[in-house]
Amino acid sequence: MTGPLALVGGDELKPGNEPQDEILVRAAAGAPAYVLATAAGRQRPEIAVANAVRWFGALGLHVEELPALRKRDATSRANVERAVAGRFFYLVGGDPGLVPRTLAGTPLWDAIVTAWRGGAALAGSSAGAMAFGEWTLTRERMPGDERRHYAPALALVPRVAVIPHFDGFGHRWVDSALAGAERNEVILLGIDERSAAVHHDGMWWAVGEGAVTVITQSGRTRFDRGSPIAGLPEPSLAE
């Protein structure tokens, strides 16, 4: 049985994230637990790692960095062996394009997904969560452009493109993301900060301080905390 999968809307590793993070910590059961700072590779990843160590330590879980900043990290036999034994993986936020470019098709990502299928906790926040969809929404132009285009992601959740920070700036991406969708079956998943869409025990749930919003060409539905989320595909279990 798969472990919990959490798509976090950002502002991670801070008070307010306890509801989703405690689910992940319970699944880890004290076994090897890792933070991946892949998305923060251009933004002082050591700070993201230190924040994760501090935050999860306060929740009773010792977390270490699993190096994944470059392709050579994702093909390292030593890193893959560590991932095979892992029971907790957390991908922090940062650059939406870095995670798929670094991890897609690598032995490290394969090992992480295999561990998750075997019951390990797997989570991504902001850019980390965006990488789990079939597509990630990257800037059309730099810097700060609200217009977004679709880039292939890790496709752990098919048909989905995640919009984090939805209660902050993320909601401003919706019009351009819908206009740029090549197929009508695209599902935009808006996730508020300090909130998460969590797949656990065979269902998706809205967890945390805010809400989760499912958006399609035909409309949008908001799911407040504690609610099961309808209209969201099951995670892919394909090899």
NORZITA-V97932 format. One record per pair of residues at least 12 apart in sequence whose ideal C-beta (glycine too) atoms are under 7 Angstrom apart, sorted by the first residue. I is the first residue (numbers start at 1). GAP is how many residues later the second one is. D is the distance in whole Angstrom. If there is no record, write none. Layout:
<<I GAP D> <I GAP D>>
This chain:
<<1 118 6> <2 114 6> <2 115 5> <2 117 7> <2 233 7> <3 24 5> <3 113 5> <3 116 5> <3 117 5> <3 118 5> <3 119 6> <4 19 5> <4 20 6> <4 23 5> <4 117 5> <4 194 6> <4 195 7> <4 196 4> <5 111 7> <5 117 5> <5 194 4> <5 230 6> <6 14 5> <6 18 6> <6 117 4> <6 190 5> <6 192 5> <7 117 6> <7 122 4> <7 125 6> <7 155 6> <7 182 7> <7 184 6> <7 189 6> <7 190 5> <8 12 6> <8 115 6> <8 116 7> <8 117 4> <8 121 6> <8 183 7> <8 188 5> <9 155 5> <9 156 6> <9 157 6> <9 182 3> <9 183 5> <9 184 5> <9 186 5> <9 187 7> <9 201 7> <10 83 6> <10 115 6> <10 116 4> <10 154 4> <10 155 5> <10 183 5> <11 182 4> <11 183 5> <12 80 7> <12 81 6> <12 113 4> <13 38 5> <13 39 6> <13 42 4> <16 178 4> <16 193 5> <17 177 5> <17 191 7> <19 188 5> <19 189 5> <20 176 4> <20 178 6> <20 187 5> <20 188 5> <21 38 6> <22 37 6> <23 175 6> <23 177 6> <24 64 6> <24 97 4> <24 99 6> <25 31 7> <25 34 5> <25 35 6> <25 36 5> <27 60 7> <27 61 7> <27 92 7> <27 93 7> <27 94 4> <28 33 6> <28 59 5> <28 60 4> <28 93 6> <29 58 6> <31 56 4> <32 50 7> <32 53 5> <32 54 5> <32 55 6> <33 23 7> <33 28 5> <33 29 7> <33 30 5> <33 53 7> <33 54 6> <33 55 4> <34 29 7> <34 30 6> <34 31 7> <34 32 4> <34 52 5> <34 54 7> <34 55 5> <35 14 6> <35 17 4> <35 28 5> <35 30 6> <35 55 5> <35 57 6> <36 30 5> <36 32 5> <36 53 6> <36 54 7> <36 55 5> <37 12 5> <37 28 7> <37 32 7> <37 55 6> <38 30 5> <38 31 6> <38 53 6> <38 60 6> <38 61 5> <38 64 5> <38 65 6> <39 52 6> <39 53 6> <39 54 6> <39 55 3> <39 56 5> <39 59 5> <39 60 5> <39 88 4> <39 89 5> <40 52 5> <40 54 4> <41 28 5> <41 53 7> <41 57 5> <42 53 6> <43 51 5> <45 24 6> <48 44 4> <49 16 5> <52 38 6> <52 40 7> <61 27 7> <66 13 6> <66 16 6> <66 17 6> <67 12 6> <68 34 6> <68 35 7> <68 40 6> <70 32 7> <71 31 6> <74 28 6> <74 29 6> <74 32 4> <74 34 4> <74 35 7> <75 31 6> <75 32 6> <79 29 6> <80 27 5> <80 28 5> <80 31 5> <83 25 6> <83 28 4> <83 29 5> <83 32 6> <84 27 5> <84 31 7> <86 29 5> <86 34 6> <87 33 5> <87 34 7> <88 32 6> <88 33 5> <89 23 5> <89 31 7> <89 33 5> <90 33 5> <91 32 7> <91 33 4> <91 37 3> <91 40 7> <92 33 6> <92 36 6> <93 32 5> <93 33 3> <93 34 5> <93 35 6> <94 33 5> <95 32 6> <96 31 5> <96 34 5> <96 40 5> <96 41 6> <96 42 5> <97 39 7> <97 41 5> <97 54 6> <99 28 6> <99 29 6> <99 32 4> <100 31 5> <100 36 6> <100 51 7> <100 52 6> <100 53 5> <100 54 6> <103 51 7> <104 50 6> <109 45 7> <117 120 7> <126 38 4> <126 39 7> <129 33 5> <129 35 6> <129 62 7> <130 23 7> <130 32 5> <130 34 6> <131 22 5> <131 23 5> <132 21 7> <132 22 6> <132 24 4> <132 25 5> <132 30 7> <133 20 5> <133 24 5> <133 27 4> <133 28 5> <133 29 5> <134 19 6> <134 21 5> <134 23 7> <134 24 5> <134 25 6> <134 26 6> <135 15 4> <135 16 6> <135 17 6> <135 18 5> <135 26 5> <136 15 5> <136 17 4> <136 25 7> <137 13 7> <137 24 5> <137 26 7> <137 36 6> <137 40 6> <138 13 5> <146 26 5> <146 27 6> <146 30 7> <147 29 4> <148 25 5> <148 28 5> <148 29 5> <148 32 7> <149 31 6> <150 30 6> <155 81 6> <156 79 6> <156 80 6> <157 76 6> <157 78 5> <158 75 5> <158 78 5> <159 26 6> <159 27 6> <159 28 5> <159 74 5> <160 27 5> <160 29 5> <160 73 7> <161 16 7> <161 25 6> <161 27 6> <162 27 5> <162 29 7> <163 14 7> <163 25 6> <163 26 7> <163 27 5> <164 27 6> <165 28 6> <166 24 4> <166 25 6> <166 26 5> <166 47 6> <167 25 4> <167 26 6> <167 43 5> <168 25 6> <170 20 6> <171 19 7> <174 14 6> <174 41 6> <178 39 6> <184 33 5> <187 27 6> <187 29 6> <187 44 7> <187 45 7> <188 27 4> <189 23 7> <189 25 6> <189 43 7> <190 23 4> <190 25 6> <191 21 5> <192 18 3> <192 19 5> <193 17 7> <194 14 5> <194 15 5> <194 16 6> <195 12 7> <195 13 3> <195 14 6> <195 15 4> <195 16 6> <195 17 7> <196 12 5> <197 15 5> <197 32 6> <197 35 7> <199 36 6> <203 25 6> <204 24 7> <204 25 4> <204 28 5> <205 23 6> <205 24 6> <206 17 4> <206 18 6> <206 19 5> <206 20 7> <206 21 5> <206 23 6> <207 18 6> <208 17 6> <211 12 6> <211 13 5> <211 14 7> <212 17 6> <214 15 7> <214 17 5> <214 18 6>>
